[in-house]
Amino acid sequence: MTQSISLESEGTALSSNASANHEAIGQRKARDVLRAIVELAKPGITRMVLITTALGVLAAPGGFEWIDLFATIVGTGLVVAGANALNMLLERDSDRYMKRTQGRPLPTGRLNADEALAFGVLVSIAGLFVLAQFVSMAAVGLAALALLSYVLVYTPLKPISSISLYVGAVPGALPPAIGYAALTGTVDGIGLAMFLILLVWQIPHFLAITLFRSEEYGRAGLKVLPNERGAAFTKKTAFAFSIVLLAVTMLPAFRADVSVAYGIVAGVSGLVYVLWAARGLRADAGPKWARGFFFASMPHLVLVMTALVIAVD
């Protein structure tokens, strides 16, 4: 009898442990799926996009309500997350050949194509709905333009031509315009200046990436300028666009409603960036220079855009 009770107790304990283990496995899988879904949204890129969107809201004339800022950030964030997921869906095959992308949810099998498609479409629609309900139709139109051009034009063009870089710069530059239009219903003045700055900034920024990852892009079958025209031509192009960027960032300095301080900050930061680009023209400037140039571009953008927002009367 004692042995029977003991065996029964052990059986109950084993059953409880098995149940607990099964539940733990289920929870771990759920966490893994959630983590993979978050990765679909490319949180690093989304975070940078939302910063520029918020700056667009802050730059809009007439002030803003916090609910406007919150709704714009949420709506734009959802659209961007959806666009990134759909981009990953379309590039799931080429992602396998690049070190920085081969660990993404689709190449690793942590999510399947149907799940990525469902997430991308539903989240994008939800973002547009939020913007329509709580912000403005101008913001909806710009967000929809960014979504469609990024997913249906830029992404399919990447395996065809390096011109995709210039095409992709358009949706990439729209976030501050979305933020500005969320309050004003249009894009003019400072909102247009912010769009142009971000539009031009992306060219040397992404050319730097293609320089130190050209082999990976080649294996993935994606067309980039270094593989089409060579590293020397690419560095000259990056230098040329750094000068164009300096000129574009200085345009708002001539507006009456922008303080002189902005012109000083933009001029000094832009000149440093141009000099950094000029270093790339040397024959010995290789991947190390390209990485440095890439990382230098981000604080330059944040500094200029923030200075512009602060300098607006």
C-alpha positions as CSV (number, residue, x, y, z in Angstrom):
1,M,0.0,0.0,0.0
2,T,2.8,2.4,1.0
3,Q,4.6,1.6,-2.3
4,S,1.5,2.2,-4.3
5,I,0.9,5.5,-2.7
6,S,4.6,6.4,-3.3
7,L,4.3,5.5,-7.0
8,E,1.1,7.4,-7.3
9,S,2.8,10.5,-5.7
10,E,5.7,10.2,-8.0
11,G,3.4,9.8,-11.0
12,T,1.5,12.9,-9.9
13,A,4.8,14.8,-9.5
14,L,6.0,13.7,-12.9
15,S,2.7,14.7,-14.5
16,S,2.9,18.1,-12.8
17,N,6.5,18.6,-13.9
18,A,5.6,17.6,-17.5
19,S,2.7,20.0,-17.5
20,A,5.0,22.8,-16.1
21,N,7.6,22.0,-18.7
22,H,5.1,22.0,-21.5
23,E,3.7,25.3,-20.3
24,A,7.2,26.8,-20.1
25,I,8.0,25.6,-23.7
26,G,4.7,27.2,-24.8
27,Q,5.6,30.5,-23.1
28,R,9.1,30.4,-24.5
29,K,7.8,29.9,-28.0
30,A,5.3,32.7,-27.5
31,R,8.2,35.0,-26.5
32,D,10.2,33.9,-29.4
33,V,7.4,34.7,-31.8
34,L,6.8,38.1,-30.2
35,R,10.5,38.9,-30.4
36,A,10.5,37.9,-34.1
37,I,7.5,40.1,-34.8
38,V,9.2,43.0,-33.1
39,E,12.2,42.4,-35.4
40,L,10.0,42.6,-38.4
41,A,9.4,46.2,-37.6
42,K,13.1,47.0,-37.7
43,P,13.0,48.8,-34.3
44,G,16.3,50.6,-34.8
45,I,15.2,52.2,-38.1
46,T,11.7,52.8,-36.8
47,R,13.1,54.7,-33.8
48,M,15.1,57.0,-36.0
49,V,12.1,57.6,-38.3
50,L,9.9,58.5,-35.3
51,I,12.5,61.0,-34.1
52,T,12.4,62.8,-37.4
53,T,8.6,62.6,-37.4
54,A,8.5,64.2,-33.9
55,L,10.8,66.9,-35.1
56,G,8.4,67.6,-37.9
57,V,5.6,68.1,-35.4
58,L,7.7,70.3,-33.2
59,A,8.7,72.5,-36.2
60,A,5.1,73.1,-37.3
61,P,3.9,76.7,-36.6
62,G,1.2,77.5,-34.0
63,G,2.2,75.0,-31.4
64,F,0.7,71.5,-30.8
65,E,-1.3,69.5,-28.4
66,W,0.3,66.4,-26.9
67,I,-2.4,64.2,-28.3
68,D,-1.5,65.4,-31.8
69,L,2.2,64.4,-31.2
70,F,1.2,61.1,-29.7
71,A,-1.3,60.1,-32.4
72,T,1.2,61.2,-35.1
73,I,4.0,59.1,-33.6
74,V,1.7,56.0,-33.1
75,G,0.2,56.2,-36.6
76,T,3.5,56.8,-38.4
77,G,5.2,54.2,-36.3
78,L,2.7,51.5,-37.3
79,V,2.9,52.4,-41.0
80,V,6.7,52.3,-40.8
81,A,6.6,48.9,-39.0
82,G,4.3,47.6,-41.6
83,A,6.5,48.8,-44.4
84,N,9.6,47.3,-42.9
85,A,7.8,43.9,-42.5
86,L,6.7,43.9,-46.1
87,N,10.2,44.8,-47.1
88,M,11.5,41.8,-45.2
89,L,8.9,39.6,-46.8
90,L,10.0,40.7,-50.3
91,E,13.7,40.4,-49.5
92,R,13.6,37.1,-47.5
93,D,15.6,35.3,-50.1
94,S,18.4,37.9,-50.6
95,D,18.6,38.4,-46.8
96,R,20.1,34.9,-46.5
97,Y,23.3,36.1,-48.2
98,M,24.0,39.1,-46.1
99,K,25.6,38.9,-42.6
100,R,23.6,41.8,-41.2
101,T,20.3,40.3,-42.4
102,Q,20.6,36.5,-42.4
103,G,19.5,36.4,-38.8
104,R,16.1,38.1,-39.5
105,P,12.9,36.2,-38.7
106,L,12.1,34.9,-42.2
107,P,15.5,33.6,-43.3
108,T,15.9,31.8,-40.0
109,G,12.4,30.3,-40.2
110,R,11.2,31.9,-36.9
111,L,8.2,33.3,-38.9
112,N,6.7,32.3,-42.2
113,A,5.8,34.5,-45.2
114,D,2.1,34.4,-44.4
115,E,2.7,35.7,-40.9
116,A,4.9,38.5,-42.1
117,L,2.4,39.5,-44.8
118,A,-0.5,39.5,-42.3
119,F,1.5,41.6,-39.8
120,G,2.7,44.0,-42.5
121,V,-0.7,44.6,-44.0
122,L,-2.7,44.8,-40.7
123,V,-0.2,47.1,-39.0
124,S,0.0,49.4,-42.0
125,I,-3.7,49.7,-42.2
126,A,-4.0,50.4,-38.5
127,G,-1.4,53.2,-38.8
128,L,-3.2,54.9,-41.6
129,F,-6.5,54.6,-39.6
130,V,-4.9,56.3,-36.6
131,L,-3.6,59.1,-38.7
132,A,-7.0,59.5,-40.5
133,Q,-9.0,59.5,-37.2
134,F,-6.8,61.7,-35.0
135,V,-4.4,63.7,-37.2
136,S,-5.1,64.9,-40.8
137,M,-5.7,63.5,-44.3
138,A,-2.5,65.2,-45.5
139,A,-0.6,63.1,-43.1
140,V,-2.5,60.0,-44.3
141,G,-1.7,60.8,-47.9
142,L,2.1,61.2,-47.2
143,A,2.2,58.1,-45.0
144,A,0.5,56.1,-47.8
145,L,2.9,57.5,-50.4
146,A,5.9,56.5,-48.2
147,L,4.5,53.0,-47.6
148,L,3.6,52.2,-51.3
149,S,6.7,53.7,-52.8
150,Y,9.0,51.9,-50.3
151,V,7.3,48.5,-50.7
152,L,6.2,48.5,-54.3
153,V,8.8,50.7,-56.0
154,Y,12.0,50.9,-54.0
155,T,12.2,47.3,-52.8
156,P,11.6,45.6,-56.2
157,L,14.0,48.0,-57.8
158,K,17.0,47.0,-55.6
159,P,17.9,43.9,-57.6
160,I,17.6,45.8,-60.8
161,S,19.6,49.0,-60.5
162,S,21.5,51.1,-58.0
163,I,19.1,53.9,-58.9
164,S,16.9,52.4,-56.2
165,L,19.0,54.4,-53.7
166,Y,17.6,57.7,-55.0
167,V,14.1,56.3,-55.3
168,G,14.2,55.0,-51.7
169,A,15.4,58.3,-50.5
170,V,11.9,59.8,-51.1
171,P,9.9,57.6,-48.7
172,G,12.8,57.8,-46.3
173,A,12.5,61.6,-46.3
174,L,8.8,61.8,-45.7
175,P,8.5,61.2,-41.9
176,P,9.3,64.8,-40.9
177,A,6.9,66.0,-43.6
178,I,4.2,63.7,-42.2
179,G,4.8,65.2,-38.7
180,Y,4.6,68.7,-40.1
181,A,1.5,68.0,-42.2
182,A,-0.2,66.4,-39.2
183,L,-0.6,69.9,-37.8
184,T,-0.6,72.2,-40.8
185,G,-2.4,70.0,-43.4
186,T,0.3,70.8,-45.9
187,V,4.1,70.7,-46.4
188,D,5.7,74.1,-46.9
189,G,8.4,76.3,-45.3
190,I,10.3,74.5,-42.6
191,G,8.5,71.2,-43.3
192,L,9.7,71.3,-46.9
193,A,13.2,72.2,-45.7
194,M,13.3,69.2,-43.4
195,F,12.1,66.9,-46.2
196,L,14.9,68.1,-48.5
197,I,17.6,67.8,-45.8
198,L,16.6,64.2,-45.0
199,L,16.2,63.4,-48.8
200,V,19.8,64.5,-49.6
201,W,21.3,63.2,-46.3
202,Q,20.3,59.6,-47.2
203,I,22.5,59.5,-50.3
204,P,26.0,59.7,-48.7
205,H,24.7,57.9,-45.7
206,F,23.7,54.8,-47.6
207,L,26.6,55.0,-50.1
208,A,28.9,54.6,-47.1
209,I,27.1,51.4,-46.2
210,T,27.4,50.0,-49.8
211,L,31.1,50.7,-49.7
212,F,31.9,48.5,-46.7
213,R,29.3,45.9,-47.5
214,S,29.6,45.7,-51.3
215,E,30.5,42.0,-51.3
216,E,27.5,41.1,-49.3
217,Y,25.2,43.1,-51.6
218,G,26.8,41.3,-54.5
219,R,26.1,37.9,-53.0
220,A,22.5,38.9,-52.3
221,G,22.0,40.0,-55.9
222,L,21.3,43.6,-55.0
223,K,22.6,46.4,-57.2
224,V,24.7,49.0,-55.5
225,L,26.9,51.7,-56.9
226,P,30.3,50.3,-55.9
227,N,29.6,47.1,-57.7
228,E,28.3,48.9,-60.8
229,R,30.8,51.9,-61.1
230,G,33.5,51.1,-58.6
231,A,34.5,52.3,-55.1
232,A,36.3,55.4,-56.4
233,F,33.3,56.7,-58.3
234,T,31.1,55.9,-55.3
235,K,33.3,57.9,-53.0
236,K,33.3,60.9,-55.4
237,T,29.5,60.7,-55.5
238,A,29.3,60.6,-51.7
239,F,31.6,63.7,-51.6
240,A,29.4,65.5,-54.1
241,F,26.2,64.9,-52.2
242,S,27.9,65.9,-48.9
243,I,28.4,69.4,-50.6
244,V,24.8,69.4,-51.8
245,L,23.7,68.5,-48.3
246,L,25.6,71.4,-46.8
247,A,23.9,73.7,-49.3
248,V,20.5,72.3,-48.6
249,T,20.9,72.6,-44.8
250,M,22.0,76.2,-45.1
251,L,18.8,77.2,-47.0
252,P,16.7,77.7,-43.9
253,A,19.3,80.0,-42.5
254,F,18.1,82.7,-44.9
255,R,14.6,82.6,-43.6
256,A,13.5,85.5,-41.4
257,D,11.8,83.2,-38.9
258,V,15.0,81.1,-38.3
259,S,17.7,82.4,-35.8
260,V,21.3,83.0,-36.8
261,A,22.3,80.3,-34.4
262,Y,21.0,77.6,-36.8
263,G,23.1,78.9,-39.6
264,I,26.2,78.6,-37.4
265,V,25.4,75.1,-36.2
266,A,24.4,73.8,-39.7
267,G,27.4,75.5,-41.3
268,V,30.0,74.1,-38.9
269,S,28.5,70.6,-38.7
270,G,28.0,70.5,-42.5
271,L,31.6,71.6,-43.2
272,V,33.0,68.9,-40.9
273,Y,30.9,66.4,-42.7
274,V,32.2,67.6,-46.1
275,L,35.8,67.3,-44.9
276,W,35.1,63.8,-43.7
277,A,33.7,62.9,-47.1
278,A,36.8,64.5,-48.7
279,R,39.0,62.1,-46.8
280,G,37.3,59.3,-48.7
281,L,38.8,60.6,-52.0
282,R,42.2,59.3,-51.0
283,A,43.3,56.0,-52.5
284,D,43.9,54.5,-49.1
285,A,40.5,55.3,-47.8
286,G,38.8,51.9,-47.4
287,P,36.1,50.2,-45.4
288,K,37.3,51.8,-42.1
289,W,36.8,55.3,-43.5
290,A,33.4,54.3,-44.9
291,R,32.3,53.0,-41.5
292,G,33.4,56.2,-39.8
293,F,31.7,58.3,-42.5
294,F,28.5,56.3,-42.0
295,F,28.4,56.7,-38.3
296,A,29.3,60.4,-38.5
297,S,26.3,61.0,-40.7
298,M,23.8,60.2,-37.9
299,P,24.8,62.7,-35.3
300,H,25.2,65.3,-38.1
301,L,21.5,64.8,-39.1
302,V,20.2,64.9,-35.5
303,L,22.2,68.0,-34.7
304,V,21.0,69.9,-37.8
305,M,17.4,68.9,-37.5
306,T,17.2,69.6,-33.8
307,A,18.9,73.0,-34.3
308,L,16.4,73.8,-37.0
309,V,13.4,73.0,-34.7
310,I,14.9,75.1,-31.8
311,A,15.8,78.0,-34.1
312,V,12.3,78.5,-35.6
313,D,10.5,81.5,-34.1
